[in-house]
Amino acid sequence: MPEHRLPTYAPAAAGSRRHSRRPRRRCRLLLLPVFALALLSLAYLSFYSHSSLPLHGVHSGLINTENAGKEMDKRYTLNATVKENVSMTIEESEPFKKRKKSHKHYVPCEIEFLPSVENLVEPADYNNFTQFSLSYILKEEHLASNGSLFGGHQSLQEREETYYAKNQSLHCGFIEGPEDYPSSGFDLDERDRAYMDTCRVVVSSCIFGGSDYLRRPTKSKISSYSKKNVCFIMFLDELTLATLSSEGHVPDENGSIGLWRSVVVKNLPYKDMRRAGKVPKLLAQRLFPSALYSIWLDSKLRLNADPMLIIEYFLWRKKAEYAISVHYDRTCVWEEVLQNKRLNKYNHTAIDEQFYFYQSDGLVKFNDSGQEPVLPSYVPEGSFIVRAHTPMSNLFSCLWFNEVNRFTSRDQLSFTYTYLKLRRMNTGRNLHLNMFKDCERRAVAKLFHHRTNGTADPPPTDLRMNKTHSSMSS
């Protein structure tokens, strides 16, 4: 090669010295990549020779799947019994945890309402539903040492019996103690009670703890008939009334703020505001004893359709006595449990206790039975409910409330269990349920964000699991 030739202009001694340095330099250059490759090989062997590393267990297939599952259980529950039995494996939860935040755009869909409420008449064959008589337990003489008295202290045997659609007296909130015992809560002014007793069709909502803004129904969408004949009731506590008044929403002499009639609730039965909100949401049959129909909407919604047209579309036309929308994103209670934990919506141990109890009583995954699901979804979007006050509808509402009172305030966890158990125990006497599309809910009510961003309920002071254990032993 040319670079190996001796220069003709230099002495031989000088040339030999230059050529003695070049081979050594090339040797050094060759040794560098060899040395680097050796280091990489040592690092590789050192890393993969330690099978006990936690990271290796995740990447090496199924070797440590059982251990990973146990670690996840420890993360989600402190109760040993629940930890061993709640059937959530690492395979189920990992895809959920890794799922990227949804950027779906949810929009309303067209609803073919009747053109007006003129000459609107209830169909003659509409009330052909299961008939029986319900009454409600009003007082308990023997008080338990824990829990709110408002929902009562129902044993598991009593709870089981109430699921039969028959003439019965059952727990359904508003329980009082012995004579001279303090009120259990949800105290209303007598004038408001008298007004509510006259209501035949009701639209209701609530704001407790100053947690939301007041959203008035869109007046242009409400017919003059509904303005005169439908009761629009907004339940408020004193804190919320003061907050709204400071923002310019001052009730008139009749307690009205626009179409809403404000009804102030004193002595809320639960410290958990979300649980307290389930009283007007699920117990309309108790608050409005003369009502034939009621519509519930969460305070995050603004009503954008006429109540009578809503009743005609969701109940009369579908021959249903209870209507609620499917969830916009989830269909399985298993997913809802994981979402509640991921967002810290409630105490994880209390969620596990409730979920395991439901599984032990027959709750299965959506589409897991090998047959067509009974419902289009096992998770409702519970912010909008339309119901006829029929015996079966009233029974279902009481049963659903009792689950919220016994376990967590996350009512989406108990909805499907309550419905399926009621259906299972009353063959041929079903609740006629219309579980409608989420886009239809968006068409009748505009969605807003809550005033606050807080998502976590405080752990219940009496820990529902303790109450459950005491009931199990009775």
Secondary structure, DSSP 4 states (H G I P E B T S, - for coil): -GGGSPPTTS-HHHHHHHHHHHHHHHHHHHHHHHHHHHHHHHHHHHHHT-TT-HHHHHHSTTTTHHHHHHHHHHHH---HHHHHHS---HHHHHHHHHPPPP------------S-STT----TTTT-S----EEE--B-SS--SSS-STT----HHHHHHHTS-SSEEE--S--B-STTPPP-S-B--HHHHHHHHT-SEEEEEEE-TT-S------GGGS-HHHHHHSEEEEEE-HHHHHHHHHTT----TTSEETTEEEEE-BS-S-SSHHHHHHHHHH-HHHH-TT-SEEEEE-TTEEE-S-HHHHHIIIIITTT-SEEEEEPSS---HHHHHHHHHHTT-S-HHHHHHHHHHHHHTT---TT-SSS--SSS-SSEEEEEEEEE--HHHHHHHHHHHHHHHHS-S-GGGTHHHHHHHHHHTSTT----EEEE-HHHHHHHEEE---S----PPPPPTT-HHHHHHHHHT-
